[in-house]
Amino acid sequence: MARYAPFWAPEHHEARRPRLLARARIVRALRGFFESEGFVEIEPAALQVSPGNETHISGFATSFEPLGGAPTPYYLHSSPEFDCKKLLAAGERRIVSFAHVFRNGERTRLHHPEFTMLEWYRAAAPYRALIEDCAAVLRLAAEAAGVSEFRFGESRLDPFAAPEILPVAEAFARHAGLDLAAALDDRDALAREAARLGLRVSADDHWSDLFSKIVSEKIEPCLGHGRATVLIDYPVSEAALARRKPEDPRFAERFELYACGVELANAFGELTDPAEQRRRFEADMAERARIYGSAFPIDEDFLAALAFMPEASGIALGLDRLVMLATGADHIEDVLWAPVAAPKAVAS
């Protein structure tokens, strides 16, 4: 049946239902895990004064219009991160959220304008502690789905195997033959390397643009085959909400989890310096204005809360993608109970 058939069409629902039931079992298993670990499940507000301040994430804009009053602009959140960190500042220590989040302009095989973000935080825990959580999440998803391997396209993965931990710099050397440390903050050097790799380089590409091209074209497709990969310790310019590594401040306490070549999660040793966070937000919004011609407001309440936030580590995991891999689904809409209506077929 065509992708744009309504999800409620009985024959369409019947074909999707086994994966949806597996999704329900996975969610139930994950809730049990976090409860056993002493986490409190919280409920963030979807309406925020800012959708977030990452350069390449677009938000959905709306407004609150009180009777007889002036409208107040709001955005649907792209992540529960700001509310989660505010609750850490309030005194919570282990929190988890299964939040519907919203990102404009994203609808592909792996993207949907509304999806579920599984996000959790551990106060007073190093960011590498979250790697153990990720291993547990993969194992529990497989057990709940009743499978012994994850699948996506031609790739296979053992969800019970310990993840590979791969520093970003080592990944660049292994998969791109590139000395990343020698090219840090050197736009021209990275441009030459990107051209050597056969990538298109534009005159207006900044260092981060080139880094992203190399990661997406040469690094990501090689990750998470056979077992999951934890791509760890990003250049600090590529980790807007993460603190610097004390032993090497050129890099940040950030990792991403990959499975079957698919990015599943993004983790930080959380930045708690309001002044540094403001500087990074402003830089990212200037970059967004350069690329897209628009920027989003900064949540001043969030910056105020950072001054009270304890040291913590946090991670955001795409629940729908996890279910896709555990059920062998080819498209994200195969594992969503109620996909957002589309007037025509969605591009893969």
C-alpha positions in Angstrom: 0.0 0.0 0.0 1.2 3.5 -0.8 3.0 5.3 2.0 0.4 8.1 2.0 -2.5 5.8 2.7 -4.2 6.9 6.0 -2.8 5.1 9.0 -6.3 4.1 10.0 -7.1 2.2 6.8 -7.7 -1.3 8.2 -5.5 -3.2 5.8 -2.7 -0.7 6.3 -3.0 -0.9 10.1 -3.1 -4.6 10.0 0.3 -4.7 8.2 1.8 -2.3 10.7 0.3 -3.7 13.9 2.9 -6.3 14.8 5.6 -3.6 14.9 3.4 -1.3 16.9 2.7 -4.0 19.5 6.5 -4.5 19.7 6.9 -0.8 20.2 4.5 -1.0 23.1 6.5 -3.8 24.7 9.8 -1.9 24.2 8.4 1.2 25.9 7.1 -0.8 28.8 10.5 -2.5 29.2 12.3 0.8 29.1 10.0 2.3 31.7 10.7 -0.6 33.9 14.4 -0.3 33.5 14.5 3.4 34.4 12.2 2.9 37.4 14.5 0.1 38.6 17.4 2.6 38.3 15.7 5.2 40.5 14.6 7.6 37.7 11.6 9.8 38.0 9.6 10.1 34.8 8.8 13.8 34.1 6.5 15.5 31.7 8.0 18.5 29.9 5.9 21.3 28.3 5.7 21.1 24.6 5.3 24.9 24.3 8.5 26.8 24.8 9.8 30.3 24.3 12.5 28.8 22.1 12.5 25.6 20.1 16.3 25.3 20.9 19.3 27.0 19.4 21.0 24.4 17.3 22.0 25.7 13.9 20.4 23.1 11.7 17.2 22.3 13.7 14.0 24.2 12.6 11.1 24.7 15.0 7.3 25.0 14.6 6.1 28.5 15.6 2.8 29.2 17.2 1.4 31.8 19.7 -0.8 32.1 22.8 -3.6 34.5 22.2 -5.4 35.4 25.4 -8.9 37.0 25.1 -8.4 40.8 24.8 -4.6 40.5 25.1 -1.6 40.6 22.9 -0.4 37.3 21.4 2.7 35.8 22.8 5.0 33.8 20.5 5.8 30.2 21.4 7.5 27.2 19.7 6.9 23.5 19.9 10.0 22.1 21.5 12.5 20.1 19.4 13.8 18.4 22.6 12.7 18.3 26.3 16.3 19.3 27.2 15.6 22.8 28.5 12.8 21.7 30.9 14.9 18.6 32.0 17.8 20.8 33.0 15.5 23.3 34.8 14.3 20.3 36.8 17.8 19.3 37.6 18.4 22.9 38.8 15.3 22.5 41.0 16.8 19.5 42.7 15.9 16.4 40.7 18.8 14.0 40.3 17.7 11.2 38.0 15.0 12.0 35.5 13.7 10.4 32.3 11.2 11.7 29.7 9.3 10.0 26.8 8.4 13.2 25.0 6.8 14.0 21.7 9.0 16.5 20.0 8.7 18.5 16.8 11.2 19.5 14.0 10.1 21.4 11.0 11.3 20.5 7.5 12.3 16.9 8.4 10.4 14.0 6.7 12.4 11.1 5.3 12.9 7.4 5.9 14.5 8.2 9.3 12.8 11.6 10.1 9.3 12.7 11.0 8.0 16.1 11.9 6.7 14.7 15.2 8.5 11.9 16.9 9.3 10.5 20.4 12.5 11.5 22.2 13.6 9.3 25.1 15.8 11.6 27.2 17.4 10.9 30.5 19.8 12.6 32.9 22.1 11.5 35.7 23.3 14.1 38.1 26.8 13.7 39.5 27.6 11.0 36.9 30.3 11.1 34.2 29.1 11.1 30.6 30.7 7.7 29.9 28.2 6.2 32.5 25.6 6.7 29.8 27.3 4.2 27.6 26.3 1.5 30.0 22.7 2.8 29.9 22.8 2.6 26.1 23.9 -1.0 26.1 21.1 -1.8 28.5 18.5 0.0 26.3 19.7 -2.0 23.2 19.5 -5.3 25.0 16.0 -4.5 26.5 14.6 -3.4 23.2 15.8 -6.7 21.6 14.3 -8.8 24.4 11.0 -7.0 24.3 10.8 -7.3 20.5 11.8 -11.0 20.7 14.8 -10.7 18.3 18.4 -11.6 18.5 19.6 -9.0 16.0 18.8 -5.4 14.8 18.3 -4.8 11.1 18.3 -1.8 8.8 18.7 -2.3 5.0 21.6 -4.7 4.5 23.1 -4.1 7.9 22.9 -6.4 10.9 23.9 -5.8 14.6 24.1 -7.9 17.7 22.2 -5.8 20.4 23.7 -7.9 23.1 27.3 -7.2 22.2 29.2 -4.5 24.1 29.4 -1.3 22.0 32.6 -0.2 20.3 33.9 3.0 21.7 35.5 5.1 18.9 36.9 8.6 19.4 36.0 11.0 16.6 39.6 11.7 15.8 40.3 8.0 15.4 37.2 7.5 13.2 38.5 10.3 10.9 41.9 8.5 10.7 40.3 5.1 10.1 37.5 5.9 7.7 38.8 9.1 6.0 42.6 8.9 6.3 42.5 12.3 7.9 44.4 13.8 10.9 41.5 15.7 12.5 43.7 17.2 15.3 46.0 18.8 12.7 43.0 20.4 11.0 41.1 21.7 14.1 40.0 25.3 13.5 41.8 25.3 10.1 39.1 25.7 7.5 41.4 25.6 4.5 43.2 22.4 5.7 39.8 20.7 6.2 38.6 21.9 2.8 41.6 20.4 1.1 41.0 17.1 2.9 37.3 17.1 2.0 38.2 17.8 -1.7 40.7 14.9 -1.5 37.8 12.7 -0.4 35.8 13.7 -3.4 33.3 15.8 -1.4 31.9 19.0 -2.9 33.4 22.1 -1.2 31.8 25.5 -1.5 33.6 28.8 -1.0 31.1 29.7 1.8 31.5 26.4 3.7 32.7 27.0 7.2 34.8 24.5 9.2 31.6 23.0 10.8 30.0 22.5 7.4 33.0 20.6 6.2 33.2 18.5 9.3 29.5 17.6 8.9 30.0 16.6 5.3 32.9 14.3 6.1 31.0 12.7 9.0 27.8 12.1 7.0 29.5 10.9 3.9 32.6 9.0 5.1 32.1 8.2 8.8 28.5 7.5 9.7 27.9 4.8 7.0 30.8 2.8 8.6 29.4 2.8 12.1 27.4 0.3 14.1 27.7 -2.8 11.9 27.9 -6.0 13.8 27.7 -4.2 17.1 26.8 -0.6 18.2 29.4 2.1 17.9 29.8 5.0 20.4 31.4 7.9 18.5 32.9 9.8 21.3 34.8 13.1 22.1 33.8 15.6 19.4 35.6 18.8 18.7 34.3 21.4 21.1 32.8 23.5 18.2 30.5 20.5 17.4 29.1 20.1 20.9 27.0 23.2 21.7 25.7 22.0 25.1 28.6 19.9 26.3 31.5 20.8 28.6 35.1 20.7 27.4 37.2 17.6 28.3 39.5 18.8 31.2 42.4 16.8 29.8 42.1 18.1 26.3 39.9 21.2 26.0 40.0 21.1 22.2 37.4 18.3 22.5 34.1 18.0 24.3 32.4 15.4 26.5 29.9 14.3 23.8 29.1 11.0 22.2 26.7 9.7 19.6 25.3 6.1 19.5 25.2 4.4 16.1 23.5 1.2 15.2 23.3 -0.2 11.6 24.7 3.1 10.3 21.8 4.9 12.0 22.4 7.7 14.6 20.3 6.6 17.6 21.4 8.9 20.4 23.3 12.1 21.3 24.9 12.4 24.8 26.7 15.2 26.7 28.6 15.8 29.8 26.4 18.9 30.4 27.7 22.4 30.2 26.6 24.4 33.3 28.3 27.7 32.6 25.6 30.3 31.7 28.0 32.8 30.1 29.7 30.1 27.9 26.3 28.7 27.0 25.0 32.1 25.9 28.1 32.6 23.8 27.6 29.3 22.0 23.9 29.9 21.5 24.6 33.4 20.0 27.3 31.9 17.7 25.0 29.1 16.5 22.1 31.5 15.9 24.4 33.8 13.9 25.4 30.8 11.9 21.8 29.9 11.4 20.9 33.4 10.2 23.8 33.1 7.7 22.6 29.8 6.3 18.8 30.0 6.6 18.1 33.7 7.0 16.4 33.3 10.4 17.2 32.6 14.0 15.4 31.6 17.2 15.2 33.4 20.5 17.3 32.4 23.5 15.5 31.0 26.6 16.7 33.4 29.3 15.0 31.3 32.0 17.1 28.3 30.9 20.3 30.3 31.1 19.3 31.5 34.6 18.7 27.9 35.7 22.1 26.7 34.5 23.7 28.6 37.4 21.9 26.3 39.8 22.2 23.0 37.8 24.5 20.3 39.3 27.1 18.6 37.2 25.2 16.0 35.2 25.2 13.9 32.1 22.3 13.6 29.7 21.3 11.8 26.6 18.6 12.0 23.9 17.6 8.8 22.1 15.3 8.5 19.1 12.7 6.0 20.3 11.2 5.5 16.9 14.5 4.6 15.3 15.2 2.2 18.1 11.9 0.4 17.4 12.7 0.5 13.6 15.9 -1.4 14.2 14.4 -3.9 16.7 11.5 -4.7 14.3 13.4 -4.5 11.0 11.2 -1.7 9.7 12.3 0.1 6.6 10.6 3.4 7.3 9.9 5.4 10.5 6.2 5.6 9.7 6.0 1.8 10.0 6.5 2.2 13.8 4.4 5.3 14.5 0.9 4.7 15.9 -0.4 7.8 14.2 1.9 9.4 11.6 1.3 13.0 10.7 -0.9 13.1 7.6 0.9 13.8 4.3 -0.9 14.8 1.1 1.5 12.8 -1.0 4.1 10.0 -0.9 7.0 10.8 1.4 10.5 10.7 -0.1 12.8 8.0 1.1 
